[in-house]
Amino acid sequence: MTFNIFLLWSFVLLGRPQDLILAMQPLRPALILTVLSVGSSYFGMKRRQLSAVFQIPETRKYILFFIIMILGIPLAVHRRMAFNYIFLTYFVNILFFLIFIVEVDSIKKLKTVFLVITLCSFFYSVFGIMKGTFYGGRFSIYGGMFDPNDIAYVLVSLFPLCFYFILHREGTLKKILAVISIIASLLVILYSGSRGGLLGLIAVVLFLLLKKSDKIRISHKIIFVMAMILIFFAIRDKINIDRFLTLTSMESDYNVSAETGREQIWKRAFDLTLTNPVTGVGVDCFAMAIGNLRESLGLAPVWQQEHNSYIQVAVETGLIGFIVFIALIMRCFKVFSSLKRLKTTSKEIAEIKSMAGLIQLGFVGHCVAAFFLTQAYSMFFTLFFALSAVLERLKSRDQTPIPTPVQTPVQTPVQTPVQTPNIKKTSLSKRYKQRL
């Protein structure tokens, strides 16, 4: 029951059905399921389980990152804004991370999480196509949570995990669901006109083609590339190709030439980081900080977003927070890479290897797309951090040798030779003479 509540909570946080079914929003499904999931997990877990969670390297780094965020509140540009975001918004990420590790304690449960992620990808892409509209040459899906750039980032992160149900025998229905999710995700990514999403997709494809995998054969790679080519030519009239082609001539792009473009934003972000190197300007306070900076320079005090997740962390949490955040990302890549190289005949370890490869594939696209978006505190970074921790723990558990009973050698009694008395032999003639 507890795990089922967690799955439903995960779908609401990651797939956000409340953005499509507007009648759900007044019911606050995310809040209600957060309380239910936290409560059921807390009362159902043992103290040893919780202490074991805090021994995991990913957990220690992630909690340290959260503590750094909290320590920056007193020196934030706007203390209440930072406080509210950390404890009313981002704290849910921390809870999700911890409960994820507690609840997903077997490969069977991790497969179910993969199914939930596939459903999220299906929900975003299929229902997005059904309910979305083109505006200004770009495709926007339902709800106001994500713009076209954000939805491309989400789908680039999630759709590679859907390959699990194509590569493994988990049932025909799941395989069909995965195929539809992948195709629909590719459609929405191309429709969105997101250049960051396109670069993330290219990174996924290149990583898929160049890296070797036991499960992903050359035939699979050829089929995937051919499918992408067919999809592109089938919908090329609806793709904003001119927008994508601006990647080849960035010097004329407004992000480079305009005073409010990303190049100027990133330069000012660098200045803000050097001005506040230890604690940063405070979580969720970059827009106000850059507005104040622009005003001090005699410019219009426009509040702007970073449009880069890594700059976002550096400016808002300081250089220490940035180092911890990058260390956490590198830790995840190290875990995924090491798990892919495992050599074993165990079925469980083989499944972990396959999962690690697909998660790494999604994480590559995720990190590339995040370079162009303000998504450092998104639930999807937290998802990959938790997946890394769970995979490492499952691998350690499956590779723990089973102690074999010590067999004491059977001691056979030592047979000592029977010593016969030393009787002197005398001849018959001598004995006869003695008688006489």
C-alpha positions in Angstrom: 0.0 0.0 0.0 2.8 2.4 0.9 4.7 1.8 -2.3 1.5 2.3 -4.4 0.9 5.6 -2.7 4.5 6.5 -3.5 4.0 5.6 -7.2 0.9 7.7 -7.5 2.7 10.6 -5.8 5.6 10.2 -8.3 3.2 10.3 -11.2 1.6 13.5 -9.9 5.0 15.2 -9.3 6.6 14.1 -12.5 3.7 13.7 -15.0 1.6 16.5 -13.6 -1.9 15.3 -14.7 -3.4 18.2 -12.8 -2.2 20.5 -15.6 -4.5 18.6 -18.0 -7.4 17.7 -15.8 -8.1 21.1 -14.3 -10.8 19.7 -12.0 -7.9 18.1 -10.0 -6.2 21.4 -9.1 -8.6 22.6 -6.4 -8.1 19.2 -4.7 -4.3 19.8 -4.4 -3.3 16.3 -5.4 0.4 17.0 -5.0 0.0 18.3 -1.5 -2.3 15.5 -0.4 -0.2 12.7 -1.8 3.0 14.3 -0.3 1.5 14.1 3.1 0.1 10.5 2.6 3.4 9.2 1.1 5.6 10.8 3.8 3.3 9.6 6.6 2.9 6.0 5.3 6.6 5.7 4.6 7.7 7.1 8.0 5.4 4.8 10.0 6.3 1.8 7.9 10.0 2.1 7.8 12.4 0.9 10.4 15.0 3.0 12.0 17.8 1.0 10.4 16.4 1.8 6.9 16.5 5.5 7.5 20.0 5.4 8.9 21.2 3.3 5.9 19.8 5.9 3.5 22.1 8.6 5.1 25.1 6.4 4.5 24.7 6.6 0.7 27.1 9.1 -0.9 24.4 10.7 -3.0 22.3 11.3 0.1 25.1 13.0 1.9 25.9 15.3 -1.0 22.3 16.1 -1.6 21.6 17.0 2.1 24.8 19.1 2.1 23.6 21.0 -0.9 20.2 21.6 0.9 22.0 22.8 4.0 24.1 25.2 1.9 20.8 26.6 0.4 19.4 27.1 3.9 22.6 28.8 5.2 22.3 31.4 2.4 18.9 32.6 3.6 20.2 35.3 6.1 22.3 36.9 3.4 19.9 36.5 0.5 18.8 39.5 -1.6 15.2 38.8 -0.4 15.2 36.5 2.7 11.5 35.7 2.7 11.6 34.8 -1.0 14.5 32.4 -0.4 12.9 31.0 2.7 9.6 30.3 1.0 11.1 28.6 -2.0 13.4 26.4 0.1 10.9 25.2 2.6 7.6 25.4 0.7 8.8 24.2 -2.7 12.2 22.6 -2.7 11.7 20.7 0.5 9.3 18.4 -1.4 12.3 17.4 -3.6 14.2 16.4 -0.5 11.3 14.3 0.7 10.8 12.7 -2.7 14.5 11.8 -2.8 14.6 10.2 0.7 11.3 8.3 0.2 12.4 7.1 -3.2 15.5 5.5 -1.8 13.5 3.9 1.1 10.6 2.6 -1.0 12.5 1.4 -4.1 14.5 -1.4 -2.5 14.3 -4.1 -5.2 14.7 -4.5 -8.9 11.0 -5.4 -9.2 10.0 -2.0 -7.7 12.5 -0.2 -9.8 10.9 -1.7 -12.9 7.6 -0.3 -11.7 9.2 3.1 -11.3 10.4 2.8 -14.9 6.8 2.1 -15.9 5.6 5.2 -14.1 8.3 7.2 -15.9 7.1 5.7 -19.2 3.5 6.7 -18.3 4.7 10.3 -17.6 6.4 10.4 -21.0 3.2 9.1 -22.6 1.1 11.6 -20.7 3.3 14.6 -21.7 3.7 13.6 -25.3 0.5 12.0 -26.4 -1.9 14.2 -24.5 0.3 17.1 -25.3 -0.2 16.5 -29.0 -3.9 16.1 -28.4 -4.3 19.3 -26.4 -1.4 21.4 -27.5 -1.4 24.2 -30.1 1.1 25.9 -32.3 1.8 29.5 -31.4 4.4 31.7 -33.2 5.8 28.6 -35.0 6.3 26.7 -31.7 4.2 24.0 -30.1 2.9 24.5 -26.6 1.2 21.7 -24.6 -1.5 21.9 -22.0 -1.0 23.7 -18.7 1.1 26.7 -17.7 3.8 24.8 -15.8 6.2 24.3 -18.8 6.9 26.4 -21.8 8.1 24.7 -25.1 11.7 24.8 -24.0 10.8 23.1 -20.6 8.7 20.4 -22.1 11.5 19.5 -24.6 13.9 19.3 -21.6 11.5 17.0 -19.7 10.9 14.6 -22.6 14.6 14.4 -23.6 15.2 13.4 -20.0 12.4 10.8 -19.8 12.0 9.0 -23.1 15.3 7.1 -23.1 14.1 5.1 -20.0 11.1 3.9 -22.1 13.6 1.7 -24.1 13.7 -0.7 -21.2 10.3 -2.2 -22.1 11.4 -2.6 -25.7 14.7 -4.3 -24.9 13.3 -6.6 -22.2 10.4 -9.1 -22.1 8.0 -7.2 -19.8 4.8 -7.8 -21.7 3.4 -6.7 -25.1 1.2 -3.9 -23.6 4.2 -2.3 -21.9 6.2 -2.5 -25.1 3.4 -0.8 -27.2 3.2 1.9 -24.5 6.9 2.5 -24.7 7.0 2.6 -28.5 4.2 5.2 -28.6 5.8 7.2 -25.8 9.1 7.4 -27.7 7.6 8.3 -31.0 5.3 10.9 -29.5 8.1 12.4 -27.4 10.3 12.8 -30.5 7.4 14.6 -32.2 6.9 17.1 -29.4 10.6 17.8 -29.0 10.8 18.7 -32.7 7.5 20.6 -32.6 8.7 22.6 -29.6 11.3 24.5 -31.6 13.5 24.3 -28.5 17.2 24.6 -29.5 18.3 23.4 -26.2 16.0 20.4 -26.5 17.4 19.7 -29.9 20.9 19.8 -28.7 19.9 17.5 -25.8 18.3 15.1 -28.3 21.4 15.1 -30.5 23.5 14.3 -27.4 21.3 11.4 -26.6 21.5 10.0 -30.2 25.3 10.4 -30.3 25.8 8.8 -26.9 23.5 6.0 -28.0 25.4 5.4 -31.3 28.9 5.6 -29.8 28.5 3.7 -26.6 28.5 -0.1 -26.5 25.8 -1.9 -24.7 24.9 -5.5 -24.1 21.2 -5.0 -24.8 21.2 -2.3 -27.4 22.5 -3.9 -30.5 23.5 -2.3 -33.8 20.1 -3.3 -35.3 18.3 -1.4 -32.5 20.5 1.7 -33.2 19.8 1.6 -36.9 16.0 1.2 -36.4 16.0 4.2 -34.0 17.9 6.4 -36.4 15.8 5.4 -39.3 12.6 6.1 -37.3 13.9 9.6 -36.4 14.6 10.3 -40.1 11.1 9.1 -41.1 9.5 11.2 -38.3 11.4 14.3 -39.4 10.4 14.1 -43.0 6.8 13.2 -42.1 6.4 16.4 -40.0 9.0 18.7 -41.5 6.2 21.2 -42.6 5.3 21.7 -38.9 8.9 22.0 -37.6 10.3 25.5 -37.2 13.5 24.6 -39.1 14.6 28.3 -39.4 14.7 28.5 -35.7 16.9 25.4 -35.4 19.2 26.7 -38.2 20.0 29.8 -36.1 22.4 27.5 -34.2 24.7 27.7 -37.1 24.8 31.5 -37.0 24.7 32.5 -33.3 26.5 35.8 -33.9 23.3 37.2 -35.3 21.0 35.7 -32.6 19.4 38.1 -30.1 20.9 36.1 -27.2 24.3 37.3 -28.4 23.6 40.7 -29.9 20.8 42.1 -27.6 21.5 43.9 -24.4 19.0 41.7 -22.7 20.2 38.5 -24.3 21.7 35.5 -22.6 25.3 36.4 -23.2 24.8 39.7 -21.2 22.8 37.8 -18.6 25.6 35.3 -18.1 28.2 38.0 -17.9 26.3 39.8 -15.1 25.7 36.5 -13.4 29.5 36.0 -13.3 29.8 39.4 -11.6 27.1 38.5 -9.1 28.9 35.2 -8.3 32.2 37.0 -7.6 30.4 39.6 -5.5 28.7 36.9 -3.4 31.0 33.9 -3.7 30.2 32.1 -0.4 26.4 32.2 0.1 25.3 33.5 -3.2 22.4 35.9 -3.7 19.9 33.4 -2.3 17.8 30.7 -3.8 15.2 32.0 -6.3 16.6 35.5 -5.9 18.6 35.8 -9.1 15.9 37.8 -11.0 15.7 40.4 -8.3 19.5 40.5 -7.9 20.1 41.1 -11.6 17.3 43.7 -11.6 19.1 45.6 -8.9 22.4 45.2 -10.7 21.0 46.6 -13.9 19.6 49.5 -12.0 23.0 50.3 -10.4 24.5 50.3 -14.0 21.9 52.9 -15.2 19.9 50.3 -17.1 16.2 49.4 -16.9 15.7 47.3 -13.8 14.4 44.3 -15.7 14.1 41.0 -13.7 15.6 38.2 -15.8 16.1 34.5 -15.4 19.5 32.8 -15.7 18.6 30.4 -18.6 21.3 28.1 -17.4 20.9 25.7 -14.5 24.6 25.6 -13.6 24.9 29.4 -13.5 21.7 29.4 -11.5 23.3 27.3 -8.8 26.6 29.2 -8.8 24.9 32.6 -8.4 22.1 31.6 -5.9 24.1 29.2 -3.6 27.7 30.4 -4.1 30.7 28.6 -5.3 30.6 26.0 -2.5 27.0 25.0 -3.4 28.1 24.9 -7.1 31.0 22.6 -6.3 28.7 20.2 -4.3 26.1 20.3 -7.1 28.6 19.4 -9.8 30.1 16.7 -7.5 26.7 15.2 -7.2 26.2 15.2 -11.0 29.7 13.6 -11.5 28.9 11.0 -8.8 25.8 10.0 -10.8 27.8 9.6 -14.0 30.4 7.6 -12.2 27.8 5.2 -10.8 26.0 4.8 -14.2 29.3 4.2 -16.0 30.7 1.7 -13.4 27.4 -0.3 -13.4 27.4 -0.6 -17.2 30.8 -2.2 -17.0 29.9 -4.9 -14.6 30.8 -8.4 -15.7 28.5 -11.1 -14.3 26.1 -13.9 -15.3 23.6 -12.9 -12.7 20.2 -12.0 -14.1 19.6 -9.2 -11.5 23.0 -7.6 -12.2 22.3 -7.8 -16.0 19.1 -5.9 -15.4 20.9 -3.3 -13.3 23.4 -2.9 -16.1 20.7 -2.3 -18.6 18.8 0.2 -16.4 22.0 2.1 -15.6 22.8 2.5 -19.4 19.3 3.9 -20.1 19.3 6.2 -17.1 22.7 7.5 -18.2 21.4 8.1 -21.7 18.5 10.2 -20.3 20.9 12.0 -17.9 23.1 13.0 -20.8 20.2 14.7 -22.6 19.0 16.1 -19.3 22.3 17.8 -18.4 22.7 19.2 -21.9 19.2 20.7 -22.1 19.5 22.0 -18.6 22.5 24.2 -19.7 20.0 26.4 -21.5 17.2 26.4 -18.9 16.6 27.6 -15.4 15.9 24.1 -14.0 18.5 23.4 -11.4 15.9 22.8 -8.7 13.5 20.8 -10.8 12.2 17.4 -9.7 14.0 15.8 -12.6 17.5 16.5 -11.3 16.2 15.0 -8.0 14.9 12.0 -9.9 18.3 11.2 -11.4 20.1 11.7 -8.1 17.7 9.2 -6.5 18.0 6.7 -9.3 21.8 6.7 -9.0 21.6 6.0 -5.2 19.1 3.2 -5.7 21.0 1.5 -8.4 24.3 1.6 -6.4 22.5 0.1 -3.4 20.8 -2.6 -5.3 24.2 -3.6 -6.9 25.9 -3.7 -3.6 23.1 -5.9 -2.2 23.2 -8.3 -5.1 26.9 -8.6 -5.1 27.2 -9.3 -1.3 28.5 -12.9 -1.1 26.4 -15.3 0.8 28.3 -16.7 3.8 28.9 -20.4 3.5 28.9 -22.5 6.6 32.3 -23.3 7.9 32.8 -27.1 7.7 35.0 -28.5 10.4 37.1 -31.3 9.2 36.0 -34.7 10.5 38.8 -36.1 12.6 39.4 -39.7 12.1 40.8 -41.6 15.1 44.4 -42.3 14.8 45.0 -46.0 15.1 48.2 -46.6 17.0 49.8 -49.9 16.1 49.5 -52.6 18.7 52.8 -53.4 20.2 53.3 -57.0 20.8 55.7 -57.9 23.6 59.2 -58.6 22.5 59.4 -62.3 23.1 62.8 -63.8 22.5 62.6 -66.7 20.2 64.5 -69.9 21.3 65.1 -72.9 19.2 63.3 -76.2 19.9 66.5 -78.0 20.7 67.5 -75.5 23.3 64.1 -75.6 25.0 64.2 -79.4 25.0 67.5 -79.4 26.7 66.2 -77.0 29.4 63.5 -79.4 30.2 65.9 -82.1 30.8 
